[in-house]
Amino acid sequence: MKRNLYIPLFLLSLFTSLTSCFSDLDDEVIPASSEEINDFIYKGLNQFYLYKPDVPQLANNYFNDNASYRTFLEGEANPIQFFESLLSNRDRFSFIVSDFRALEKSFNNISLTTGMEFGLVRISGTSRVFGYVRYVLPNTPAANKGVARGMLFDRINGIDLSENNYQELLNQDSYSIGLAELKQGQLERLDQQIELNMIEYTENPVFISKVINSGQTPVGYLMYNGFVTSFENELNTAFADFKAANIQELVIDLRYNPGGSIEMCNDLASMITGQFNQELFITQRYNSNFEDVPRFFNNKLSNGASINSLNLNQVYVLTTSNSASASELLISGLKPYINVIQIGDSTRGKFEGSVTLYDSDNYSRNGSNLSINHSYAMQPLVLKSINKNGFTDYFNGIEPQLFIEEDFGNLGVLGDEQEPLLKAALDDISGVGKPTPIVREFDVKHLYNSNQKLNYYNKMFIGAQELP
């Protein structure tokens, strides 16, 4: 692989002088200057950023000498603004954080939550904003207070939600929600209010796993809400149960899944199939500093455990516009091999992958020169995914074969055979006929998803050890 990169000598000498000072600090902590942090940001993007050709300042020959480079680093005192100034206009997803510890918690599905997972929308043509409860996490304040899927709310602490105030109102350790309901397309306020508070919570992304035996064909149903490596055993166990039940059809519910680990997506694809071991799943394309990296169907988890595979030739996938990145990758990677029947709404449109870069000599968390003087880490886009047939660049998402919008007045019970999206899949399996597409009686603008608090929201990523 083309691992030897061109780096101007003055940059190399500057990097050596900066990092050597860290190794001499021992336990003495001297806060890093913005210039030092900007230097880390620049070098990481110069080496790995997918859209490097779009940014003139990232060209290897942009600076003539050391002095001009230092002047450039000193030109912006805020590292976050410096990072954002080096992003391509095509980039909707790269980000930087000032505390990598919080980022790592998020990637492990640890966050502050009331347990109420919800979306916020504004009714088009009006100023009315309301939230709808998608699901409730077990053993949380919301669960204990009786919050349930399908509940609607239009007030926080008695204040009407609006497009301008919802972020401030929701950014509190505790708050009350004022309930509402839809009647003939009109939002009507209820007197009931529910008090909620935030707790630190680790969410199991395997939210529902069950076998449905209502028809002649046993059907596996999996609601999977995040591609999280630390829960790989739980996902594999769900497939062991499906295998033991000898399911013939499988419905994967990704409607609220914002993405996550590419490795876990690869593993899930291998659990669904199994007959394509060591065949190409996707190709990861990097910038011109690196060659393409193929990724193959496999039969082992990262912990060495054998994958429980179903050897299916068909899978149903339920999606909404909140299905993003690794959720879309699963659909894209499987399509060349098996029949993927997608039901719901078009997906988000995210085919790029990112990586966490730390300020160390090899950009990894365990790099020998990891700076003890700042906790910035960045998550830039470093690759784009391409399936076996060359499919990529789906900026507008992946369209379903059967279009069904979730009806806020009739969300149904997740995992229930009458829930509209699942029912559409079960009807197709049983052969009762193609369901009629469902469209809401009013248009909405989506404003906010509660899982945006997760740093893998709309992200798919690799580990630093997976960089080429």
C-alpha positions as CSV (number, residue, x, y, z in Angstrom):
1,M,0.0,0.0,0.0
2,K,1.1,3.6,-0.6
3,R,1.9,4.2,3.1
4,N,4.9,6.5,2.5
5,L,3.5,10.1,2.3
6,Y,5.1,13.2,1.0
7,I,5.5,15.6,3.9
8,P,7.6,18.8,3.5
9,L,10.8,18.7,5.5
10,F,9.9,21.8,7.5
11,L,6.6,20.1,8.5
12,L,8.5,17.0,9.5
13,S,11.0,18.9,11.6
14,L,8.3,21.0,13.2
15,F,6.3,17.8,14.1
16,T,9.4,16.3,15.6
17,S,10.2,19.3,17.7
18,L,6.6,19.6,18.9
19,T,6.1,16.0,19.8
20,S,9.5,15.6,21.5
21,C,8.4,18.3,24.0
22,F,5.5,16.0,25.1
23,S,7.8,13.1,25.9
24,D,9.9,15.3,28.2
25,L,6.9,16.5,30.3
26,D,6.5,13.4,32.4
27,D,3.8,14.3,35.0
28,E,4.1,18.1,34.5
29,V,1.1,19.4,32.7
30,I,1.5,22.5,30.6
31,P,-1.6,23.4,28.6
32,A,-1.1,23.1,24.9
33,S,-1.3,26.3,22.9
34,S,-3.9,26.7,20.1
35,E,-1.0,26.6,17.7
36,E,0.0,23.1,18.9
37,I,-3.6,21.9,18.7
38,N,-4.0,23.4,15.2
39,D,-0.8,21.7,14.2
40,F,-2.3,18.3,15.2
41,I,-5.5,19.1,13.3
42,Y,-3.7,20.2,10.1
43,K,-1.4,17.2,10.0
44,G,-4.2,14.7,10.6
45,L,-6.4,16.2,7.8
46,N,-3.4,16.6,5.5
47,Q,-2.8,12.9,5.8
48,F,-6.2,11.3,6.0
49,Y,-9.1,13.6,5.0
50,L,-11.2,12.1,2.3
51,Y,-12.0,15.5,0.7
52,K,-8.4,16.8,0.9
53,P,-8.3,17.7,-2.9
54,D,-11.2,20.1,-2.3
55,V,-9.3,22.2,0.3
56,P,-6.3,24.2,-1.3
57,Q,-4.7,24.8,2.2
58,L,-4.3,21.0,2.6
59,A,-2.2,20.6,-0.5
60,N,1.3,19.3,0.3
61,N,2.9,22.2,-1.5
62,Y,0.7,25.0,-0.2
63,F,3.2,26.4,2.3
64,N,6.6,27.7,1.1
65,D,8.4,27.6,4.4
66,N,8.2,27.0,8.1
67,A,7.4,30.6,8.9
68,S,4.3,30.7,6.6
69,Y,3.0,27.5,8.1
70,R,3.4,28.8,11.7
71,T,1.7,32.1,10.7
72,F,-1.2,30.0,9.3
73,L,-1.5,28.0,12.6
74,E,-1.5,31.2,14.6
75,G,-4.2,32.8,12.5
76,E,-7.1,31.1,14.4
77,A,-7.0,30.8,18.2
78,N,-10.1,28.6,18.3
79,P,-9.2,25.0,17.3
80,I,-12.8,24.1,16.5
81,Q,-13.1,27.0,14.0
82,F,-9.7,26.1,12.6
83,F,-10.9,22.6,12.0
84,E,-14.1,23.7,10.4
85,S,-12.2,26.1,8.1
86,L,-10.4,23.2,6.5
87,L,-13.5,21.2,5.6
88,S,-14.9,20.7,2.1
89,N,-18.3,22.1,1.2
90,R,-19.3,18.5,0.4
91,D,-18.6,17.4,4.0
92,R,-21.8,17.2,6.1
93,F,-20.4,15.0,8.8
94,S,-16.8,15.6,10.1
95,F,-16.5,17.0,13.6
96,I,-14.1,17.8,16.4
97,V,-14.5,17.5,20.1
98,S,-12.7,19.2,23.0
99,D,-12.9,16.1,25.2
100,F,-12.2,12.7,23.7
101,R,-13.4,10.9,26.8
102,A,-17.0,12.0,26.3
103,L,-16.7,11.0,22.6
104,E,-15.5,7.5,23.6
105,K,-18.4,7.1,26.0
106,S,-20.8,8.0,23.2
107,F,-19.3,5.4,20.9
108,N,-19.9,2.8,23.6
109,N,-23.6,3.9,23.8
110,I,-23.2,5.7,27.1
111,S,-25.0,9.0,27.3
112,L,-27.2,11.2,29.4
113,T,-30.9,10.5,28.8
114,T,-34.3,10.5,30.3
115,G,-34.9,7.2,28.5
116,M,-37.4,8.8,26.2
117,E,-36.2,8.5,22.6
118,F,-38.1,11.0,20.4
119,G,-38.3,13.1,17.3
120,L,-39.3,16.8,17.0
121,V,-41.2,18.1,14.0
122,R,-42.9,21.2,12.8
123,I,-46.2,21.0,11.0
124,S,-45.6,22.6,7.5
125,G,-47.3,25.9,7.0
126,T,-47.6,26.5,10.7
127,S,-45.4,27.3,13.7
128,R,-46.7,24.3,15.7
129,V,-43.8,22.1,16.9
130,F,-44.4,18.8,18.7
131,G,-42.4,15.8,19.8
132,Y,-43.4,12.1,19.3
133,V,-42.0,9.3,21.4
134,R,-40.4,6.6,19.3
135,Y,-39.5,4.2,22.1
136,V,-38.6,4.1,25.7
137,L,-35.5,2.6,27.2
138,P,-36.0,0.1,30.0
139,N,-35.2,1.0,33.6
140,T,-35.0,4.7,33.0
141,P,-37.0,7.7,34.4
142,A,-39.2,7.8,31.3
143,A,-40.1,4.1,31.7
144,N,-40.8,4.5,35.4
145,K,-43.1,7.5,34.7
146,G,-45.2,5.5,32.1
147,V,-43.9,7.3,29.0
148,A,-44.8,5.1,26.0
149,R,-44.3,5.0,22.2
150,G,-46.8,7.2,20.4
151,M,-47.2,9.8,23.1
152,L,-47.0,13.4,21.7
153,F,-45.9,16.5,23.5
154,D,-45.8,20.2,22.6
155,R,-44.5,21.9,25.7
156,I,-41.4,21.8,27.9
157,N,-41.8,23.1,31.5
158,G,-45.1,24.7,30.3
159,I,-43.4,26.6,27.4
160,D,-44.7,25.9,23.9
161,L,-42.0,24.3,21.7
162,S,-40.9,26.3,18.8
163,E,-38.3,26.1,16.0
164,N,-36.2,28.6,18.0
165,N,-36.3,27.4,21.6
166,Y,-36.3,23.6,21.5
167,Q,-32.6,23.2,21.9
168,E,-32.5,25.4,25.0
169,L,-35.6,23.8,26.5
170,L,-34.3,20.3,26.1
171,N,-30.7,21.1,27.3
172,Q,-31.6,20.6,31.0
173,D,-30.9,18.0,33.6
174,S,-34.7,17.7,34.3
175,Y,-37.9,19.0,32.7
176,S,-41.5,18.2,32.2
177,I,-43.3,17.4,29.0
178,G,-46.8,18.6,28.3
179,L,-48.8,16.0,26.4
180,A,-50.9,16.5,23.2
181,E,-52.8,14.4,20.7
182,L,-53.8,14.5,17.0
183,K,-57.4,14.7,16.1
184,Q,-58.3,14.9,12.4
185,G,-54.9,16.3,11.6
186,Q,-55.0,19.0,14.3
187,L,-52.8,19.0,17.4
188,E,-54.8,19.4,20.6
189,R,-53.2,20.1,24.0
190,L,-53.8,17.8,26.9
191,D,-53.6,18.8,30.6
192,Q,-51.3,16.0,31.5
193,Q,-47.6,16.7,32.2
194,I,-44.8,14.2,33.0
195,E,-41.7,15.1,35.0
196,L,-38.4,13.6,33.7
197,N,-34.8,13.7,34.7
198,M,-31.5,12.8,33.0
199,I,-29.3,9.8,34.0
200,E,-26.2,8.3,32.6
201,Y,-27.3,5.2,30.7
202,T,-25.7,2.5,28.6
203,E,-28.1,1.5,25.8
204,N,-28.2,-2.0,24.4
205,P,-28.7,-1.5,20.7
206,V,-30.4,-4.9,20.4
207,F,-33.7,-3.3,21.4
208,I,-36.1,-6.1,20.3
209,S,-35.3,-9.6,19.2
210,K,-38.2,-12.1,18.7
211,V,-39.5,-14.9,16.6
212,I,-43.0,-14.4,15.0
213,N,-44.9,-17.6,14.4
214,S,-48.3,-16.2,13.3
215,G,-48.1,-17.7,9.8
216,Q,-46.7,-20.8,8.3
217,T,-43.2,-19.3,8.1
218,P,-41.2,-18.5,11.3
219,V,-40.0,-14.9,11.0
220,G,-37.2,-13.3,12.9
221,Y,-37.6,-9.7,13.9
222,L,-34.7,-7.6,15.1
223,M,-34.9,-3.9,16.1
224,Y,-31.3,-2.8,16.0
225,N,-30.6,0.8,17.0
226,G,-26.9,1.3,16.7
227,F,-23.8,-0.5,15.3
228,V,-21.9,-0.7,18.6
229,T,-19.0,-3.1,18.8
230,S,-19.2,-3.4,22.6
231,F,-22.5,-5.1,22.2
232,E,-21.4,-7.6,19.5
233,N,-22.1,-10.6,21.7
234,E,-25.7,-9.5,22.3
235,L,-26.2,-9.2,18.6
236,N,-24.6,-12.6,17.9
237,T,-26.8,-14.2,20.6
238,A,-29.9,-12.8,18.9
239,F,-28.9,-14.6,15.8
240,A,-28.1,-17.8,17.7
241,D,-31.8,-17.7,18.8
242,F,-33.0,-17.1,15.3
243,K,-30.9,-20.0,14.1
244,A,-32.3,-22.3,16.8
245,A,-35.8,-21.3,15.9
246,N,-35.0,-22.2,12.2
247,I,-36.4,-18.9,10.9
248,Q,-37.0,-18.7,7.2
249,E,-37.4,-15.0,6.9
250,L,-35.8,-12.0,8.7
251,V,-37.0,-8.4,9.3
252,I,-34.2,-6.0,10.4
253,D,-35.7,-2.8,11.8
254,L,-33.2,0.1,11.3
255,R,-35.8,2.9,11.3
256,Y,-34.1,4.8,14.2
257,N,-30.5,3.5,13.6
258,P,-28.2,6.4,13.0
259,G,-25.1,4.3,12.2
260,G,-21.9,3.3,14.0
261,S,-19.1,0.8,13.4
262,I,-18.4,-0.4,9.9
263,E,-16.9,-3.6,11.4
264,M,-20.3,-4.3,13.2
265,C,-22.1,-3.7,9.9
266,N,-19.8,-6.2,8.2
267,D,-20.5,-8.7,11.0
268,L,-24.3,-8.2,10.8
269,A,-24.2,-8.8,7.0
270,S,-22.2,-12.0,7.7
271,M,-24.8,-13.1,10.3
272,I,-27.7,-12.6,7.8
273,T,-25.8,-14.6,5.2
274,G,-22.9,-16.9,5.9
275,Q,-22.6,-18.4,2.4
276,F,-20.4,-15.6,1.1
277,N,-17.5,-15.9,3.6
278,Q,-14.3,-14.1,2.3
279,E,-16.2,-12.6,-0.7
280,L,-16.1,-8.8,-1.1
281,F,-18.5,-7.0,1.1
282,I,-17.5,-3.4,0.3
283,T,-14.4,-1.5,-0.8
284,Q,-13.2,1.4,1.3
285,R,-11.8,4.2,-0.8
286,Y,-9.4,6.7,0.8
287,N,-7.8,9.9,-0.5
288,S,-4.9,9.6,-3.0
289,N,-2.4,9.0,-0.1
290,F,-3.7,5.4,0.2
291,E,-4.9,2.5,-1.9
292,D,-8.4,1.1,-1.7
293,V,-9.0,-1.4,1.1
294,P,-11.4,-4.3,0.5
295,R,-13.6,-5.6,3.4
296,F,-14.9,-9.2,3.2
297,F,-17.7,-11.2,4.6
298,N,-16.4,-13.1,7.6
299,N,-17.2,-15.7,10.2
300,K,-15.5,-14.3,13.3
301,L,-16.3,-11.4,15.6
302,S,-13.6,-9.0,16.7
303,N,-13.4,-11.0,20.0
304,G,-12.7,-14.2,18.1
305,A,-16.2,-15.7,18.7
306,S,-17.8,-17.6,15.7
307,I,-20.5,-15.7,14.0
308,N,-24.0,-17.2,14.0
309,S,-25.0,-17.1,10.4
310,L,-28.5,-17.8,8.9
311,N,-27.5,-18.3,5.2
312,L,-30.5,-16.4,4.0
313,N,-31.1,-15.3,0.4
314,Q,-33.5,-12.6,1.3
315,V,-33.9,-10.0,4.1
316,Y,-36.5,-7.3,4.8
317,V,-35.1,-3.9,6.1
318,L,-37.3,-1.2,7.6
319,T,-36.0,2.3,7.2
320,T,-36.8,6.0,7.7
321,S,-34.9,9.2,7.0
322,N,-33.2,8.5,10.3
323,S,-31.6,5.3,9.0
324,A,-28.1,6.5,8.2
325,S,-24.5,5.5,7.4
326,A,-23.9,2.0,8.6
327,S,-27.6,1.2,8.3
328,E,-27.3,2.2,4.6
329,L,-24.1,0.4,4.2
330,L,-25.8,-2.9,5.3
331,I,-28.4,-2.4,2.5
332,S,-25.8,-1.4,-0.1
333,G,-23.3,-4.2,0.8
334,L,-25.9,-7.0,0.7
335,K,-27.7,-6.0,-2.5
336,P,-25.3,-7.6,-4.9
337,Y,-25.7,-10.9,-3.1
338,I,-29.2,-11.4,-1.8
339,N,-32.7,-9.9,-2.3
340,V,-33.0,-6.8,0.0
341,I,-36.6,-5.7,0.4
342,Q,-36.7,-2.2,1.9
343,I,-39.9,-0.9,3.4
344,G,-40.5,2.6,4.9
345,D,-38.9,5.9,3.9
346,S,-35.7,6.9,2.0
347,T,-32.6,6.7,4.1
348,R,-30.4,9.6,5.2
349,G,-27.7,9.5,2.4
350,K,-24.4,8.8,4.2
351,F,-21.8,6.7,2.4
352,E,-18.6,8.1,4.0
353,G,-16.7,6.7,6.9
354,S,-14.7,8.5,9.6
355,V,-12.1,7.7,12.2
356,T,-11.1,9.2,15.6
357,L,-7.7,10.9,15.4
358,Y,-5.9,11.7,18.6
359,D,-2.9,13.9,19.1
360,S,-0.3,11.1,19.1
361,D,2.5,10.0,16.8
362,N,0.3,7.4,15.1
363,Y,-3.1,9.2,15.8
364,S,-4.3,6.4,17.9
365,R,-5.6,6.4,21.5
366,N,-2.5,4.5,22.6
367,G,0.1,6.4,20.6
368,S,3.3,6.6,22.5
369,N,3.3,10.4,22.3
370,L,-0.3,11.0,23.2
371,S,-0.4,14.6,24.4
372,I,-1.3,15.0,28.1
373,N,-1.8,18.8,27.5
374,H,-5.2,18.8,25.7
375,S,-8.1,16.4,25.1
376,Y,-9.1,17.4,21.6
377,A,-9.9,14.6,19.1
378,M,-11.3,14.9,15.7
379,Q,-13.6,12.6,13.6
380,P,-13.0,13.5,10.0
381,L,-14.3,11.6,7.0
382,V,-11.5,9.4,5.7
383,L,-13.2,7.0,3.3
384,K,-16.2,6.3,1.2
385,S,-17.8,2.9,0.8
386,I,-18.4,1.2,-2.6
387,N,-20.3,-2.0,-2.9
388,K,-19.3,-5.0,-5.1
389,N,-21.2,-3.4,-8.1
390,G,-19.6,0.0,-7.7
391,F,-22.6,1.6,-6.0
392,T,-21.7,4.7,-3.9
393,D,-22.4,8.5,-3.6
394,Y,-26.0,8.0,-2.6
395,F,-26.3,11.6,-1.3
396,N,-30.1,11.5,-1.5
397,G,-30.3,8.2,0.4
398,I,-31.5,4.8,-0.7
399,E,-35.2,4.5,-1.7
400,P,-37.4,1.7,-0.5
401,Q,-39.4,-0.6,-2.7
402,L,-42.5,0.1,-0.6
403,F,-42.9,3.7,0.7
404,I,-44.6,3.9,4.1
405,E,-44.3,7.0,6.3
406,E,-44.8,6.6,10.0
407,D,-48.2,8.0,11.1
408,F,-47.8,10.1,14.2
409,G,-51.4,9.4,15.1
410,N,-50.9,5.6,14.8
411,L,-47.3,4.7,15.4
412,G,-48.3,1.2,16.6
413,V,-46.3,-0.9,19.1
414,L,-42.8,-1.9,18.0
415,G,-42.5,-5.6,17.4
416,D,-46.3,-6.0,17.2
417,E,-47.6,-7.8,14.1
418,Q,-50.0,-4.9,13.4
419,E,-47.4,-2.2,13.6
420,P,-47.6,-0.6,10.1
421,L,-44.1,-1.1,8.8
422,L,-43.7,-4.6,10.3
423,K,-47.2,-5.6,9.1
424,A,-46.2,-4.6,5.5
425,A,-43.2,-7.0,5.7
426,L,-45.3,-9.8,7.2
427,D,-48.0,-9.3,4.6
428,D,-45.4,-9.6,1.8
429,I,-44.0,-12.7,3.4
430,S,-47.4,-14.4,3.7
431,G,-48.3,-13.4,0.2
432,V,-51.6,-11.6,1.0
433,G,-50.7,-8.9,-1.5
434,K,-48.6,-5.7,-1.6
435,P,-49.7,-3.2,1.0
436,T,-50.9,0.2,-0.1
437,P,-48.3,3.0,0.5
438,I,-49.0,5.1,3.6
439,V,-48.6,8.9,3.5
440,R,-49.3,11.2,6.4
441,E,-52.2,13.6,6.1
442,F,-50.0,16.6,6.7
443,D,-46.4,17.4,5.9
444,V,-43.7,18.1,8.6
445,K,-40.3,19.4,8.8
446,H,-38.0,17.3,10.9
447,L,-36.1,19.4,13.5
448,Y,-34.4,17.1,16.0
449,N,-33.8,13.5,17.0
450,S,-33.0,12.6,20.6
451,N,-30.2,10.3,19.4
452,Q,-28.3,13.3,18.0
453,K,-26.7,13.3,21.4
454,L,-24.8,10.2,20.4
455,N,-21.6,11.1,18.6
456,Y,-22.1,8.2,16.1
457,Y,-25.3,9.9,15.0
458,N,-25.2,9.9,11.2
459,K,-21.7,8.4,11.4
460,M,-20.0,5.2,10.4
461,F,-16.4,4.7,11.5
462,I,-13.4,2.5,11.6
463,G,-10.8,2.2,14.4
464,A,-7.4,3.9,14.1
465,Q,-5.9,0.4,13.9
466,E,-7.9,-0.1,10.7
467,L,-6.3,2.8,8.9
468,P,-4.4,1.7,5.8
